[in-house]
Amino acid sequence: MVERFHRMLKAALKARLTGNNWVEELPWVLLGLRTAPREDLVYSSTELVYGEPLTVPGKFTPSQASPWSATEFLTAFRAKTQLLKPRPTVHYSKPHTYLPPSLLTAKYVYIRTDTAKTPLQRPYTHPYTVLAPGEKTFLVDMGGRAERMSIDRLKPAQVDPTKPV
């Protein structure tokens, strides 16, 4: 997140800078970044904090000629606030893991190795017997001891019934 902001800040300074004095341009660039709407929210960070767009250069003088009234402002503010609807939350998470339908009825499963693998190491270990399937975990017989394994690590195994496991 910080790297993204620094990348945007650097690009904005390069676009704005005509000489070597970037310190003089920094306040204007920061003002522009804070008033620019975010792509995923459609609002700028200033609008999210204060509820209205930030006044930028060229708009510093108010266009109203009438005197300011606190009660009128409060009434208008409450009316506008009542009309606001929350934006849907953006989820940047991984999609759900694909689960084969045959996993829920499998008698044997392979277990994915989640450690760092060497180039020729198998991604799944040999088939294990399922003792008790569950919604999110399976109870698996691992060489004489029962262990719970997440279904995200399991893959159904097709085992020849004539050969021992």
Short mmCIF file of the C-alpha atoms (twelve columns), coordinates in Angstrom:
data_MODEL
# 
_entry.id   MODEL 
# 
loop_
_atom_site.group_PDB 
_atom_site.id 
_atom_site.type_symbol 
_atom_site.label_atom_id 
_atom_site.label_alt_id 
_atom_site.label_comp_id 
_atom_site.label_asym_id 
_atom_site.label_seq_id 
_atom_site.Cartn_x 
_atom_site.Cartn_y 
_atom_site.Cartn_z 
_atom_site.pdbx_PDB_model_num 
ATOM 1   C CA . MET A 1   0.000   0.000   0.000   1 
ATOM 2   C CA . VAL A 2   2.839   2.383   0.895   1 
ATOM 3   C CA . GLU A 3   4.752   1.413   -2.237  1 
ATOM 4   C CA . ARG A 4   1.669   2.114   -4.371  1 
ATOM 5   C CA . PHE A 5   1.255   5.569   -2.821  1 
ATOM 6   C CA . HIS A 6   4.954   6.356   -3.332  1 
ATOM 7   C CA . ARG A 7   4.689   5.239   -6.957  1 
ATOM 8   C CA . MET A 8   1.662   7.542   -7.484  1 
ATOM 9   C CA . LEU A 9   3.420   10.417  -5.681  1 
ATOM 10  C CA . LYS A 10  6.552   10.025  -7.797  1 
ATOM 11  C CA . ALA A 11  4.546   9.909   -11.045 1 
ATOM 12  C CA . ALA A 12  2.549   12.997  -10.040 1 
ATOM 13  C CA . LEU A 13  5.715   14.909  -9.120  1 
ATOM 14  C CA . LYS A 14  7.312   13.985  -12.457 1 
ATOM 15  C CA . ALA A 15  4.233   15.243  -14.308 1 
ATOM 16  C CA . ARG A 16  4.071   18.507  -12.354 1 
ATOM 17  C CA . LEU A 17  7.787   19.271  -12.035 1 
ATOM 18  C CA . THR A 18  9.328   21.717  -14.492 1 
ATOM 19  C CA . GLY A 19  12.492  22.579  -12.554 1 
ATOM 20  C CA . ASN A 20  14.545  21.019  -9.799  1 
ATOM 21  C CA . ASN A 21  12.566  22.391  -6.844  1 
ATOM 22  C CA . TRP A 22  10.157  19.534  -6.081  1 
ATOM 23  C CA . VAL A 23  9.564   20.788  -2.529  1 
ATOM 24  C CA . GLU A 24  7.528   23.747  -3.833  1 
ATOM 25  C CA . GLU A 25  5.346   21.430  -5.929  1 
ATOM 26  C CA . LEU A 26  4.779   18.842  -3.177  1 
ATOM 27  C CA . PRO A 27  1.771   20.561  -1.484  1 
ATOM 28  C CA . TRP A 28  -0.044  20.914  -4.820  1 
ATOM 29  C CA . VAL A 29  0.671   17.317  -5.785  1 
ATOM 30  C CA . LEU A 30  -0.574  16.061  -2.401  1 
ATOM 31  C CA . LEU A 31  -3.708  18.194  -2.744  1 
ATOM 32  C CA . GLY A 32  -4.321  16.676  -6.168  1 
ATOM 33  C CA . LEU A 33  -3.815  13.122  -4.903  1 
ATOM 34  C CA . ARG A 34  -6.213  13.668  -2.012  1 
ATOM 35  C CA . THR A 35  -8.925  15.122  -4.243  1 
ATOM 36  C CA . ALA A 36  -8.588  12.501  -6.998  1 
ATOM 37  C CA . PRO A 37  -11.265 9.786   -6.767  1 
ATOM 38  C CA . ARG A 38  -10.080 6.254   -6.035  1 
ATOM 39  C CA . GLU A 39  -10.812 3.734   -8.784  1 
ATOM 40  C CA . ASP A 40  -12.462 1.111   -6.593  1 
ATOM 41  C CA . LEU A 41  -14.500 3.501   -4.408  1 
ATOM 42  C CA . VAL A 42  -15.417 6.230   -6.939  1 
ATOM 43  C CA . TYR A 43  -14.882 8.780   -4.137  1 
ATOM 44  C CA . SER A 44  -11.732 10.585  -3.081  1 
ATOM 45  C CA . SER A 45  -10.254 10.026  0.365   1 
ATOM 46  C CA . THR A 46  -11.260 13.585  1.299   1 
ATOM 47  C CA . GLU A 47  -14.893 12.945  0.342   1 
ATOM 48  C CA . LEU A 48  -14.900 9.813   2.491   1 
ATOM 49  C CA . VAL A 49  -13.555 11.728  5.517   1 
ATOM 50  C CA . TYR A 50  -15.459 15.028  5.249   1 
ATOM 51  C CA . GLY A 51  -18.526 13.961  3.277   1 
ATOM 52  C CA . GLU A 52  -18.018 16.505  0.498   1 
ATOM 53  C CA . PRO A 53  -15.370 17.268  -2.133  1 
ATOM 54  C CA . LEU A 54  -12.326 19.254  -1.059  1 
ATOM 55  C CA . THR A 55  -12.178 22.855  -2.274  1 
ATOM 56  C CA . VAL A 56  -9.363  23.049  -4.818  1 
ATOM 57  C CA . PRO A 57  -7.651  26.127  -6.295  1 
ATOM 58  C CA . GLY A 58  -10.055 28.058  -8.493  1 
ATOM 59  C CA . LYS A 59  -12.969 27.179  -6.233  1 
ATOM 60  C CA . PHE A 60  -11.807 28.914  -3.062  1 
ATOM 61  C CA . THR A 61  -14.449 31.642  -3.225  1 
ATOM 62  C CA . PRO A 62  -17.951 30.397  -2.421  1 
ATOM 63  C CA . SER A 63  -20.598 31.086  -5.050  1 
ATOM 64  C CA . GLN A 64  -23.295 31.853  -2.459  1 
ATOM 65  C CA . ALA A 65  -24.107 35.518  -1.979  1 
ATOM 66  C CA . SER A 66  -26.513 34.869  0.906   1 
ATOM 67  C CA . PRO A 67  -25.266 34.801  4.498   1 
ATOM 68  C CA . TRP A 68  -24.510 31.398  5.984   1 
ATOM 69  C CA . SER A 69  -27.108 29.913  8.320   1 
ATOM 70  C CA . ALA A 70  -26.191 27.077  10.676  1 
ATOM 71  C CA . THR A 71  -29.742 25.719  10.888  1 
ATOM 72  C CA . GLU A 72  -30.152 25.634  7.095   1 
ATOM 73  C CA . PHE A 73  -26.780 23.958  6.741   1 
ATOM 74  C CA . LEU A 74  -27.622 21.358  9.391   1 
ATOM 75  C CA . THR A 75  -30.998 20.620  7.785   1 
ATOM 76  C CA . ALA A 76  -29.441 20.230  4.332   1 
ATOM 77  C CA . PHE A 77  -26.595 18.146  5.752   1 
ATOM 78  C CA . ARG A 78  -28.994 15.769  7.507   1 
ATOM 79  C CA . ALA A 79  -31.120 15.438  4.357   1 
ATOM 80  C CA . LYS A 80  -28.062 14.599  2.237   1 
ATOM 81  C CA . THR A 81  -26.773 12.176  4.854   1 
ATOM 82  C CA . GLN A 82  -30.099 10.326  4.879   1 
ATOM 83  C CA . LEU A 83  -29.778 9.775   1.112   1 
ATOM 84  C CA . LEU A 84  -26.292 8.254   1.359   1 
ATOM 85  C CA . LYS A 85  -26.035 4.528   0.868   1 
ATOM 86  C CA . PRO A 86  -22.949 2.580   1.876   1 
ATOM 87  C CA . ARG A 87  -20.732 1.376   -0.928  1 
ATOM 88  C CA . PRO A 88  -20.420 -2.395  -1.200  1 
ATOM 89  C CA . THR A 89  -17.256 -3.683  0.396   1 
ATOM 90  C CA . VAL A 90  -14.553 -4.786  -1.999  1 
ATOM 91  C CA . HIS A 91  -13.061 -8.142  -1.045  1 
ATOM 92  C CA . TYR A 92  -9.526  -8.763  -2.204  1 
ATOM 93  C CA . SER A 93  -9.390  -12.349 -0.991  1 
ATOM 94  C CA . LYS A 94  -8.681  -15.598 -2.726  1 
ATOM 95  C CA . PRO A 95  -11.620 -17.363 -4.327  1 
ATOM 96  C CA . HIS A 96  -12.825 -20.545 -2.686  1 
ATOM 97  C CA . THR A 97  -10.819 -23.686 -3.315  1 
ATOM 98  C CA . TYR A 98  -12.296 -26.067 -5.860  1 
ATOM 99  C CA . LEU A 99  -13.568 -29.247 -4.219  1 
ATOM 100 C CA . PRO A 100 -14.244 -32.252 -6.429  1 
ATOM 101 C CA . PRO A 101 -17.686 -33.749 -5.762  1 
ATOM 102 C CA . SER A 102 -16.138 -37.199 -5.291  1 
ATOM 103 C CA . LEU A 103 -14.147 -35.939 -2.275  1 
ATOM 104 C CA . LEU A 104 -17.193 -36.055 -0.003  1 
ATOM 105 C CA . THR A 105 -17.666 -39.794 -0.641  1 
ATOM 106 C CA . ALA A 106 -14.005 -40.809 -1.039  1 
ATOM 107 C CA . LYS A 107 -12.684 -43.707 1.047   1 
ATOM 108 C CA . TYR A 108 -9.065  -42.764 0.320   1 
ATOM 109 C CA . VAL A 109 -7.461  -39.327 -0.120  1 
ATOM 110 C CA . TYR A 110 -4.136  -37.819 -1.099  1 
ATOM 111 C CA . ILE A 111 -2.790  -35.079 1.189   1 
ATOM 112 C CA . ARG A 112 -1.062  -32.054 -0.366  1 
ATOM 113 C CA . THR A 113 2.398   -31.267 0.994   1 
ATOM 114 C CA . ASP A 114 2.365   -27.611 2.084   1 
ATOM 115 C CA . THR A 115 6.088   -27.313 2.774   1 
ATOM 116 C CA . ALA A 116 8.697   -26.004 0.369   1 
ATOM 117 C CA . LYS A 117 9.228   -28.690 -2.237  1 
ATOM 118 C CA . THR A 118 12.298  -29.771 -4.127  1 
ATOM 119 C CA . PRO A 119 11.912  -29.763 -7.931  1 
ATOM 120 C CA . LEU A 120 11.149  -33.499 -8.199  1 
ATOM 121 C CA . GLN A 121 9.114   -33.915 -5.004  1 
ATOM 122 C CA . ARG A 122 5.507   -35.043 -5.391  1 
ATOM 123 C CA . PRO A 123 2.870   -32.441 -4.492  1 
ATOM 124 C CA . TYR A 124 0.656   -35.074 -2.789  1 
ATOM 125 C CA . THR A 125 1.618   -37.888 -0.426  1 
ATOM 126 C CA . HIS A 126 0.393   -41.486 -0.831  1 
ATOM 127 C CA . PRO A 127 -3.280  -42.357 -0.265  1 
ATOM 128 C CA . TYR A 128 -4.600  -42.400 3.292   1 
ATOM 129 C CA . THR A 129 -7.782  -44.018 4.586   1 
ATOM 130 C CA . VAL A 130 -10.632 -41.652 5.496   1 
ATOM 131 C CA . LEU A 131 -11.965 -42.475 8.969   1 
ATOM 132 C CA . ALA A 132 -14.646 -39.780 9.211   1 
ATOM 133 C CA . PRO A 133 -15.477 -37.110 6.614   1 
ATOM 134 C CA . GLY A 134 -16.617 -33.726 7.854   1 
ATOM 135 C CA . GLU A 135 -17.785 -30.378 6.532   1 
ATOM 136 C CA . LYS A 136 -14.396 -28.648 6.653   1 
ATOM 137 C CA . THR A 137 -12.049 -31.358 7.949   1 
ATOM 138 C CA . PHE A 138 -11.616 -35.084 7.455   1 
ATOM 139 C CA . LEU A 139 -10.331 -37.531 10.050  1 
ATOM 140 C CA . VAL A 140 -7.581  -39.461 8.251   1 
ATOM 141 C CA . ASP A 141 -5.627  -42.565 9.310   1 
ATOM 142 C CA . MET A 142 -1.952  -41.586 9.029   1 
ATOM 143 C CA . GLY A 143 -0.019  -44.762 9.705   1 
ATOM 144 C CA . GLY A 144 -1.954  -45.855 12.782  1 
ATOM 145 C CA . ARG A 145 -2.817  -42.441 14.234  1 
ATOM 146 C CA . ALA A 146 -5.902  -40.401 13.393  1 
ATOM 147 C CA . GLU A 147 -5.346  -36.775 12.327  1 
ATOM 148 C CA . ARG A 148 -7.711  -34.019 11.208  1 
ATOM 149 C CA . MET A 149 -6.913  -32.571 7.783   1 
ATOM 150 C CA . SER A 150 -8.497  -29.561 6.112   1 
ATOM 151 C CA . ILE A 151 -10.397 -30.445 2.949   1 
ATOM 152 C CA . ASP A 152 -8.406  -27.729 1.160   1 
ATOM 153 C CA . ARG A 153 -5.369  -30.064 1.326   1 
ATOM 154 C CA . LEU A 154 -7.192  -33.224 0.231   1 
ATOM 155 C CA . LYS A 155 -7.685  -34.824 -3.165  1 
ATOM 156 C CA . PRO A 156 -9.776  -37.958 -3.740  1 
ATOM 157 C CA . ALA A 157 -7.736  -41.073 -4.497  1 
ATOM 158 C CA . GLN A 158 -8.820  -43.958 -6.715  1 
ATOM 159 C CA . VAL A 159 -7.312  -47.075 -5.158  1 
ATOM 160 C CA . ASP A 160 -7.312  -50.609 -6.538  1 
ATOM 161 C CA . PRO A 161 -9.145  -52.689 -3.897  1 
ATOM 162 C CA . THR A 162 -7.008  -55.759 -4.625  1 
ATOM 163 C CA . LYS A 163 -3.763  -54.013 -3.611  1 
ATOM 164 C CA . PRO A 164 -3.008  -53.039 0.011   1 
ATOM 165 C CA . VAL A 165 -2.628  -49.342 0.805   1 
# 
